[in-house]
């Protein structure tokens, strides 16, 4: 696999550009197709029919519009639609074999609109009983999610599009911070119940999302705009019909559902943060012409000569007297861009736009639902008050840590995020439905960073200081095509789906330049003081200036199928059995190239610290040359340009080339590899009522895992470059009990065994270097998968529509968990299995309308959740010895990385449907969480609590037009990471985020 080959990059760019044009074209095409429906003079009645006791859809329920010949039948999901009904008021009759009939009166039908009903049928042994109710439209989507949760076979939590809108969240990562037990690390990665990364999984409409993250398994949730989502569900317990590779939470992003009538919406907003926007000193790097679309146009590509040549290093010694070698060195050194210094430029306001269109058409007298959605946003973030330090332990008897580095930190980041969704659903028959969907999301971000300060290490004596600059561009995308089928062949229900999902991440030409400098003070004979700054590059103290190129591509091909059917009856209730197969093939290609600059020390004399000038043509490659002429016993030296040709008249001559900066390719054997993971699974699951109010769901899942890597690191004369690293077979049992204390109150208990596999990156033997902190991360081909036993308990009381009180408890035991462990005193961190880990905790949740306080409070709603969690993981032996060298009483356990001891979310909402006013005050905070394990016996680094207080307001202006206002980070809390030693707090990293204010308009047809 070639590194950042421009042909491949151009192909990918053109392909992605075609995707974006296709999405825009489909939206326009669908809009044009709305004409016949949009101007029709009739309306629709649609709805959902479910069993009152089980919550299951009533397939085949008959719907009749009384007084007409019109009617329909409920489909596989219990949904129905009767179209082209003249405007008026009707009575709807709903019936099914084995259920009491229901008449819904006063159903108003308006032209060009759809009236939606929620029908609950009660099982009835004696036919003929009839129930009459008044029509009620399903409006509260939070209530809908809670109803689904009440009937779910697993313990789960969810957040709806309605709640997401109230929170003002722009992407899925922001939205997930409001879910009970969830927090977000680094603005992207979700941690549920203190478990993230390998202990969670992410899905989109039930299909697993491959991660573009080069170092971990977690999917960056900020890749998904909330404008394309209907809801986000987090399953916290395992059932055999779901993949078994999670423990904390399985996050499912559910995209917008297909409409039952014409839907058209548009929104736009701007955001201002004085720390980041409308500044003239925003730190940035050169842009390419397509950065605004999240693509690099080739400006940052690796030159073809460097990409194709595996041995680009030419030593100055070889080139000094060899013209061919000298000119080759000179040609190679001039290939890369010379821009190393971040520049200041103005920053605009943050902006976002979203557009959604959907409609329902009649095709062969069956409803064809279509939906298209597009969104685009830009975000600028900046701080110039950052601080980064690294510390070492004192010697015996020392009472304070020593700061090895103490640096100021300035960083600017520009981010573009856009995404599109196209989906369609068509029922060939009420018992047979097909759904297809394509989702595409792309993010491009550019960051520029400058750090400078003191370094307390050998070589930095006196007044010498350190400075470093990093320029980085990252583009990543996720695309998924899904096809699903649902069939009812009495008594069998068959569901299947197939998905092809691709993710990629490219980091073209990340540049890192470090140097040191000293400010020298001189006082002359007259007492005048002058200051002179001298600059140096000491590669024995820090890395040489380098260009990094990295590409990651991960692909999932997934097929799932299951069959559900009744086995008989017990206690008058049906016993349901479900069995199925699934196959997931995951492939990852990784390549990394580092091109390093070495320099002639003589060049440093007179250098003024300008990094761009230092690596310009004047200093790169051949700087100058000298021709030596020897006449008898006399030697003459003549300085001439490198390409100057001199007629020597037959005298003995030779040329000496003076070499400046030159490049070498600094690769390792495992820096390019391909990995493959295949998981085949079979499951069987039974659902039955042991007692009238006691439901049992249980079974087992059998998973076969095969993981292998192809890398030059493994290459031998006998085996070649491929290594089969993991080949295991696992039985994953599961059992849950749900006892209905009342119709609205449940007690749940669940047990499940799950697993966590190492990532392909963790299994690969390569190492990666982390800028600024200097850590080297090593892979480990000997890793084993982790087995996890999970116990859960929940009491839940659905006190009213959209209201709930719940208490949950959980306990998890991990055998052979994978942890980052320090393996040397040279900042080397390796992935390895440790003996065991334990996580346990408690969750409290409440959502209530305050109308019980009086009529003045009926529009107020309060919501809150609290999570307390504790984790303990066994510290690896080497690390424990280092800790006890300094503290003989040091504990042999520590928390899991990213785990917070508590999480609190509170919000107060005012919602007046009459006036169209919706205002929400939101507060959230997490307890200090382990951020990184320190080296050399230094205490670990913890991220400190960061309370967030936000306010959102939505006001209907007229019709479907709304004004939105948002105020973020009202408390102006900072990001802060610290170490505690001898009751003293040492700041490791700190920077401001700033307050923000946003305003926007939205319109819904």
Secondary structure, 3 states (H helix, E strand, C coil): CCCCCHHHHHHHHHHHHHHHHHHHHHHHHHHHCCHHHHCCCEEEEEEEEEECCCCCECCCCEEEECCCCCEEECCCCCEEEEEEEECEEEEEEEECCCECEEEEEEEEECCCCEEEEEEEECECCCCCCEEEEECCCCCCHHHHHHHHHHHCCCCEEEEEHHHHHHHCCCEHHHHHCCCCCEEEECCCEEEECCEEHHHEEEEECCEECCCCCCCCCCCCHHHCEHHHEEEEEEECCCCCCCCCCCCCEEEEEEECCCCCCCEEEEEEEEEECCCCCCCCCEEECCCCCCHHHCCCCCCCCCCHHHHHCCCCCCCHHHHHCCHHHHHHHHHHHCCCCCCCCCEEECCCCEEEEEEEEEEEEEECCEEEEEEEEEEEEEEEEEEEEEEEEEEECCCCCCCCCEEEEEEEEEEEEEEEEEEEEEEEEEEEECCEEEEEEEEEEEEEEEEEEEEEEEECCCCCCCCEEEEEEEEEEEEEEEEEEEEEEEEEECCEEEEEEEEEEEEEEEEEEEEEEEEEEEEEEEECCCCCEEEEEEEECCCCCCCCCEEEEEEEEEEEEEEEEEEEEEEEEECCEEEEEEEEEEEEEEEEEEEEEEEEEECCHHHHCCCCCCHHHHCCCCCECEEEEEEEEEECCEEEEEEECCCCCCCCCCCEEEEEEEECEEEEECCCCCCEEEEEEEEEEEEEEEEEEEECCEEEEEEEEEEEEEEEEEEHHHCCCCCCCEEEEEEEEEEEEEEEEEEEEECCEEEEEEEEEEEECCCHHHHCCCEEECCCCCCEEECCCCCCCEEEEEEEEEEEEEEECCEEEEEEEEEEEEECCEEEEECCCCCEEEEEECCEEEEEEEEEEEEEEHHHHCHHHCCEEEEEEEEEEEEEEECCHHHHHHHHHHCCCCCCEECCCCCECEEEEEEEEEEECCCCEEEEEEEEEECCEEEECCCCCCCCEEECCCCEEEEEEEEEEECCEEEEEEEECCCCCEEEEEEEECCEEEEEEEEECCCEEEEEEEEEC
